[in-house]
Amino acid sequence: MIAAPLKEPAVAFAAKLDAAGAMAAWLHFLATERRCSPKTIEAYGRDLVQFCNFLKEHLGGEPDLMDLGVLAAMDFRSFLASRRNSGVESRTIMRQLSAIRSFFRHLEKNGVLKNATLATIKGPKLPHSVPRPLSVSSAKRLCDDGLEHGETPQWVVARDRAVLLLLYCCGLRISEALGLSRRDAPLESDTMTVTGKGDKVRLVPVLPLVQDAIRQYLDLCPLALALDDPLFVGLKGKRLKPRIIQLLIARMRGALGLPQNATPHALRHSFATHLLSSGADLRSIQELLGHASLSTTQIYTEVDRRHLIEQYRKAHPRA
């Protein structure tokens, strides 16, 4: 239903009369002006397709911009209810509602239409959750033990260790670590430039341990990597896929007896939590993680508080 992104700027919205063109232009705006990640664009596009497919059946025909402008609260709530009845989780429903709200705000900003009804729509309550970091010992074991496996080439073992250390010692997302190019390798510098979500660039300190691991991997790697090539590659020389690291950690969980929350992203959570418990301030951790808002980082204070309470109850003689 959604056409290919339009080439003209989003300000040309006012001249458009079809909903599909408006949606395509909005996605183009997100990609070019807001610099959202490809996965975010894909998810929002999918959300809009589902919303419009629902409206097509709900209204009895393809919705146009006039239809969108007169949608009532009942129409939006019916869509949310249909998603719930399809077994969609609350977090996904909230994202879809957020995508719809963002699209309608953009239409209003560009003078296409205004539908104040959306402001009255409340999404489902989300269960309160906090990150689940690993203990210090589990994080160390994951990065240092159990990487040897059968006939695995030594350069692959060195590669995997370098990736895991980037996640735990530098707090990188798996996409950030695997998105590095050969020229980004911090071999001579104790800092590294990382491009995160929304193409936001941050400077990350690099421990000598991490430098040595990357250097060992590059020394052992049988492939000649040019400066513009991916830093981490698979057996065929293509950029390493996140799924390879996910499967690696899943195998190591069983071999090392690690908890189920041992995942690539748990290493990033562990990085933040262990820094906080050792006295690092939230602002510094926010910068290191590349969080746009401090409120995102503050959730780690609850993790640290829960850990302290747990240790207190275990250790105090009257607990």
Stockholm file with secondary structure:
# STOCKHOLM 1.0

chainA/1-319         MIAAPLKEPAVAFAAKLDAAGAMAAWLHFLATERRCSPKTIEAYGRDLVQFCNFLKEHLGGEPDLMDLGVLAAMDFRSFLASRRNSGVESRTIMRQLSAIRSFFRHLEKNGVLKNATLATIKGPKLPHSVPRPLSVSSAKRLCDDGLEHGETPQWVVARDRAVLLLLYCCGLRISEALGLSRRDAPLESDTMTVTGKGDKVRLVPVLPLVQDAIRQYLDLCPLALALDDPLFVGLKGKRLKPRIIQLLIARMRGALGLPQNATPHALRHSFATHLLSSGADLRSIQELLGHASLSTTQIYTEVDRRHLIEQYRKAHPRA
#=GR chainA/1-319 SS CCCSCCSSCGGGGGGCCCHHHHHHHHHHHHHHTSCCCHHHHHHHHHHHHHHHHHHHHHHTSCCCHHHHHTCCHHHHHHHHHHHHHTTCCHHHHHHHHHHHHHHHHHHHHTTSCCCGGGGGCCCCCCCCCCCCCCCHHHHHHHHHSSCCCTTCCHHHHHHHHHHHHHHHHHCCCHHHHHTCBGGGCCSSCSEEEEECGGGCEEEEECCHHHHHHHHHHHHHCCSCCCTTSBSSBCTTSSBCCHHHHHHHHHHHHHHHTCCTTCSHHHHHHHHHHHHHHTTCCHHHHHHHHTCSSHHHHTHHHHHHHHHHHHHHHHHCTTC
#=GC SS_cons         CCCSCCSSCGGGGGGCCCHHHHHHHHHHHHHHTSCCCHHHHHHHHHHHHHHHHHHHHHHTSCCCHHHHHTCCHHHHHHHHHHHHHTTCCHHHHHHHHHHHHHHHHHHHHTTSCCCGGGGGCCCCCCCCCCCCCCCHHHHHHHHHSSCCCTTCCHHHHHHHHHHHHHHHHHCCCHHHHHTCBGGGCCSSCSEEEEECGGGCEEEEECCHHHHHHHHHHHHHCCSCCCTTSBSSBCTTSSBCCHHHHHHHHHHHHHHHTCCTTCSHHHHHHHHHHHHHHTTCCHHHHHHHHTCSSHHHHTHHHHHHHHHHHHHHHHHCTTC
//
